[in-house]
């Protein structure tokens, strides 16, 4: 969620235009800092004239840099800004500098208790009390767009805006990604899970296939031999779950969700899945999966992604890792990560990669 009362009061409309661009990237809403939800509206007279066909940041010629604080309710969030290709371009075009602050629910509650709110705020539970009470402390995107940047209404998905609409008819938050019915009907929905490999590794090994268990194990051995400083295979932080080795891997190899009769199917005991787990165990015993991968938290995992430490990765949540992948690519031309087919079903099942609906966050 976004708090832009202070933003409008002391930093002007350039920051608001930046907000309406940035809001498309993360879950958030905009608002005031005193619980009223009322903002200090800033005049744009003699600055620019709003145009529903053109984004405000292209119309506003003010070049003063706007400093924004952006709180993300997750300790593992990447706090870099302006270093990767994407955020560097945003920084240059919008004349903004973002200072990310991370934390947990305790820190989030401290902001509300103290009243010293960040300019923008991101949470990951669209049903949380913070979101449900957005009208009492935040400014609606609808009003901000109407006054400062009506182009937002052209690029924001109407279905998504309606889904997150509050009881007062206003929308205070927009997810970092979501899919509407039109997206599903188009058949063009990118998956959030991918098997990726460093380009230099892929080319050195002659564009190898890793689709079968035998191919996979062989390629990991080759990586260890030719790239001894890299971890041949990595996966999302385990935490209290299975990282990307559970549902993500099962989806990747097309493990069914139910029986042919529509009854419960225990995916964890699927023969195909067990075959791949045994393969991963063999890869581990070969020394090609690091012990640290089972203990690393989200922050440690992301640091290794950012530094290109993994030769290959079964990555779940590519939108969340986009910044880290961009940072590595920016500093390592020719070594950037690229997606390949990755592990495949030993039974010929097609991948059933997961995505999200309008409620994605």
C-alpha positions in Angstrom: 0.0 0.0 0.0 1.1 3.5 -0.6 0.9 6.5 1.7 1.2 9.7 -0.4 -0.1 12.3 1.9 3.4 13.4 2.8 4.4 12.9 -0.8 1.9 15.4 -2.1 2.4 17.8 0.8 6.1 18.3 0.6 7.4 16.8 -2.6 4.9 17.8 -5.3 3.2 16.2 -8.2 6.3 14.8 -9.9 6.4 12.2 -7.1 2.7 11.5 -7.6 3.3 10.8 -11.3 6.1 8.5 -10.3 3.8 6.8 -7.9 1.2 6.1 -10.5 3.9 4.4 -12.6 5.5 2.5 -9.7 2.1 1.3 -8.4 1.9 -1.0 -11.3 4.9 -3.0 -10.1 4.0 -3.8 -6.5 1.1 -4.3 -4.3 0.2 -1.0 -2.8 -2.1 1.9 -2.4 -1.7 5.6 -1.7 -2.8 7.6 1.2 -2.5 10.0 4.1 -0.5 9.8 7.3 -3.0 11.0 9.9 -5.7 8.4 9.5 -8.0 10.7 7.5 -7.1 9.5 4.0 -7.3 13.2 3.0 -4.2 14.4 1.0 -2.7 17.8 0.6 -3.5 18.4 -3.1 -0.9 20.2 -5.0 -1.6 22.6 -7.8 -0.2 21.6 -11.2 -1.1 25.0 -12.7 1.7 26.2 -15.1 3.3 22.7 -14.7 1.4 20.6 -17.2 -2.0 19.8 -18.4 -3.2 16.3 -17.8 -3.8 14.1 -20.8 -5.6 10.8 -20.7 -3.6 9.6 -23.7 -0.2 10.4 -22.3 1.5 9.6 -18.9 2.0 12.6 -16.6 5.7 11.9 -16.2 6.2 12.7 -19.9 4.2 15.9 -19.6 5.8 17.3 -16.4 9.1 18.9 -17.3 10.2 19.5 -13.7 13.7 18.0 -13.3 14.0 18.2 -9.5 14.8 14.8 -8.0 12.1 13.5 -5.8 13.2 11.3 -2.8 10.7 8.6 -1.9 10.7 6.2 1.0 9.0 2.8 0.2 8.3 0.4 3.0 8.0 -3.3 2.0 6.6 -5.7 4.6 9.2 -8.4 4.0 12.7 -8.6 5.4 13.9 -10.4 2.3 13.0 -7.7 -0.1 15.7 -6.4 -2.5 16.5 -2.8 -1.3 18.6 -1.8 -4.3 17.3 0.9 -6.6 18.9 2.4 -9.7 21.5 -0.3 -10.1 19.7 -2.7 -12.5 18.6 -1.9 -16.0 14.9 -1.4 -15.2 15.1 0.7 -12.1 18.0 2.7 -13.5 15.8 3.7 -16.4 12.9 4.5 -14.0 15.2 6.7 -11.9 16.4 8.6 -15.0 13.0 9.1 -16.6 11.0 10.0 -13.5 13.7 11.9 -11.6 13.1 9.9 -8.5 15.2 8.2 -5.9 13.7 5.4 -3.8 14.9 4.4 -0.4 13.5 1.0 0.4 12.8 0.0 4.0 12.0 -3.6 4.9 10.5 -5.2 8.0 7.8 -7.4 9.5 4.3 -6.9 10.9 5.7 -5.4 14.1 7.5 -2.7 12.2 4.5 -2.1 10.1 2.3 -1.6 13.2 4.9 0.8 14.5 4.5 3.1 11.5 0.8 3.4 12.2 1.2 3.8 15.9 3.8 6.6 15.4 2.2 8.3 12.5 5.5 8.8 10.7 4.5 6.9 7.5 6.6 6.2 4.5 5.6 7.6 1.1 4.7 4.2 -0.3 3.9 0.9 1.4 3.7 -2.6 0.2 2.0 -5.6 1.9 1.5 -9.1 0.6 -1.9 -10.0 2.1 -4.8 -8.2 0.3 -7.1 -9.3 3.1 -5.1 -7.9 6.0 -6.6 -5.3 8.4 -4.2 -2.7 6.9 -5.7 -3.2 3.5 -9.3 -3.4 4.7 -8.9 -0.1 6.5 -7.1 1.6 3.7 -9.9 4.2 3.3 -9.1 5.5 6.8 -5.4 6.3 6.1 -4.8 6.1 2.4 -5.6 8.1 -0.7 -7.4 6.3 -3.5 -5.7 5.6 -6.8 -8.9 6.7 -8.6 -8.7 10.2 -7.2 -5.0 10.5 -7.7 -5.3 9.4 -11.3 -8.2 11.8 -12.1 -6.4 14.8 -10.8 -2.8 14.1 -11.8 -2.5 11.3 -14.2 -5.7 10.0 -16.0 -3.5 7.9 -18.3 -3.3 5.5 -15.4 -6.9 4.5 -16.0 -5.9 3.5 -19.5 -3.2 1.1 -18.5 -4.6 -0.2 -15.3 -6.8 -3.3 -15.7 -10.4 -2.5 -15.0 -11.1 -6.0 -13.6 -8.2 -5.7 -11.2 -9.2 -2.2 -10.1 -12.7 -3.5 -9.4 -11.4 -6.6 -7.6 -9.5 -4.5 -5.0 -12.2 -1.9 -4.7 -13.2 -1.1 -1.1 -16.6 -0.6 0.3 -16.5 3.1 -0.5 -16.1 2.3 -4.2 -12.5 3.4 -4.3 -9.4 1.4 -5.0 -6.4 1.9 -2.8 -4.1 -0.8 -4.0 -2.8 -2.4 -7.2 -1.0 -5.8 -7.3 2.5 -6.1 -8.8 1.0 -8.6 -11.3 -2.4 -10.1 -11.9 -4.3 -11.8 -14.7 -7.8 -10.8 -15.9 -10.3 -12.9 -17.9 -9.0 -11.2 -21.1 -5.5 -12.4 -20.2 -6.7 -16.0 -19.8 -8.8 -15.8 -23.0 -5.7 -14.6 -25.0 -3.8 -17.7 -24.0 -0.7 -15.6 -23.4 0.1 -15.8 -19.7 3.7 -16.1 -18.7 4.5 -18.6 -16.0 6.1 -17.5 -12.8 8.3 -20.7 -12.6 11.3 -21.2 -14.8 14.4 -23.3 -15.1 17.2 -20.8 -15.8 20.9 -21.2 -16.6 23.7 -18.7 -17.0 24.3 -18.0 -20.7 28.1 -18.5 -20.5 27.5 -21.9 -18.9 25.0 -22.9 -21.4 27.1 -21.9 -24.4 30.3 -23.5 -22.9 28.5 -26.8 -22.5 27.2 -26.7 -26.1 23.5 -25.9 -25.3 22.8 -29.1 -23.4 19.5 -30.7 -22.7 18.5 -31.4 -19.1 15.1 -32.9 -19.7 15.7 -36.4 -18.5 17.1 -37.4 -15.2 20.2 -38.8 -16.9 20.9 -35.7 -18.8 20.3 -33.5 -15.8 22.8 -35.4 -13.6 25.4 -35.4 -16.4 25.1 -31.7 -17.0 25.5 -30.9 -13.3 28.7 -33.0 -13.3 30.0 -31.0 -16.3 29.2 -27.7 -14.6 31.2 -28.8 -11.6 34.2 -29.7 -13.7 34.2 -26.6 -15.9 32.8 -24.0 -13.5 34.2 -25.1 -10.1 33.4 -21.7 -8.5 29.7 -22.0 -9.2 26.9 -24.0 -7.5 25.7 -26.3 -10.3 22.0 -26.3 -9.2 20.0 -24.1 -6.9 16.4 -23.6 -5.8 14.3 -21.2 -3.8 14.9 -20.9 -0.1 13.4 -23.9 1.8 12.2 -22.0 4.9 9.4 -24.0 6.5 8.4 -25.5 3.2 10.0 -27.1 0.2 11.2 -24.0 -1.7 10.8 -24.7 -5.4 11.3 -28.5 -5.0 7.6 -29.1 -4.0 4.6 -27.9 -6.0 6.8 -25.9 -8.4 8.8 -28.9 -9.5 5.6 -31.0 -9.6 4.0 -28.5 -11.8 7.1 -28.3 -14.0 6.9 -32.0 -14.7 3.2 -32.1 -15.0 2.2 -34.1 -11.9 -1.6 -34.4 -12.0 -3.7 -32.5 -9.4 -6.4 -35.1 -9.3 -7.2 -38.6 -10.6 -9.1 -39.2 -13.8 -12.2 -39.6 -11.7 -11.7 -36.2 -10.1 -10.6 -37.6 -6.8 -7.7 -36.6 -4.5 -4.3 -37.4 -5.9 -1.3 -37.5 -3.6 1.2 -35.6 -5.7 4.0 -36.2 -3.2 3.9 -39.9 -4.0 3.7 -39.6 -7.7 6.1 -42.0 -9.4 7.4 -39.3 -11.8 8.0 -36.9 -9.0 9.8 -39.5 -6.9 12.1 -40.3 -9.8 13.1 -36.6 -10.0 13.6 -36.4 -6.2 15.9 -39.5 -6.4 17.8 -37.7 -9.3 18.2 -34.6 -7.1 19.5 -36.8 -4.3 22.1 -38.3 -6.7 23.1 -34.8 -7.8 23.5 -33.8 -4.1 25.6 -36.8 -3.4 27.8 -35.9 -6.4 28.5 -32.6 -4.6 26.5 -30.5 -7.1 23.9 -29.1 -4.7 25.3 -27.0 -1.8 24.4 -27.9 1.8 23.8 -24.2 2.3 20.9 -24.3 -0.1 18.9 -26.2 2.5 19.7 -23.6 5.2 19.8 -20.3 3.3 17.0 -17.9 4.1 15.4 -15.7 1.5 18.0 -13.0 1.8 21.0 -15.4 1.4 19.3 -17.0 -1.6 18.7 -13.6 -3.2 22.3 -12.5 -2.7 23.5 -15.6 -4.6 21.0 -14.9 -7.4 22.2 -11.3 -7.5 25.8 -12.4 -7.7 25.2 -15.2 -10.2 26.5 -17.9 -7.9 24.1 -20.5 -9.2 24.9 -22.1 -12.6 21.3 -23.3 -12.9 18.1 -22.6 -10.9 14.7 -23.9 -10.6 13.2 -20.5 -9.8 9.7 -20.0 -8.5 8.4 -16.4 -8.4 10.3 -14.9 -11.3 8.5 -11.5 -10.9 10.0 -11.2 -7.3 13.5 -12.1 -8.5 13.4 -9.9 -11.6 15.4 -7.1 -9.9 18.1 -9.5 -8.7 18.4 -11.1 -12.2 18.6 -7.6 -13.7 21.4 -6.6 -11.3 23.5 -9.6 -12.3 22.8 -9.0 -16.0 23.8 -5.4 -15.8 27.2 -6.1 -14.4 27.9 -9.4 -16.3 27.3 -9.0 -20.0 27.2 -12.4 -21.7 26.6 -14.2 -18.4 23.0 -13.3 -17.8 20.5 -16.0 -16.9 18.3 -17.4 -19.6 15.3 -19.8 -19.5 15.5 -23.3 -21.0 13.1 -26.2 -21.0 14.6 -27.8 -17.9 13.4 -31.1 -16.2 10.6 -32.9 -18.0 8.2 -35.6 -17.2 9.5 -39.1 -17.6 6.0 -40.1 -18.5 5.4 -37.5 -21.2 3.1 -35.3 -19.1 3.0 -31.7 -20.3 4.1 -29.0 -17.8 1.2 -27.4 -15.9 3.0 -24.3 -14.7 1.2 -22.2 -12.1 0.1 -18.6 -12.4 -2.3 -16.3 -10.6 -5.6 -14.7 -11.0 -6.6 -11.1 -10.3 -5.7 -11.6 -6.6 -2.0 -11.9 -7.3 0.1 -9.7 -5.1 
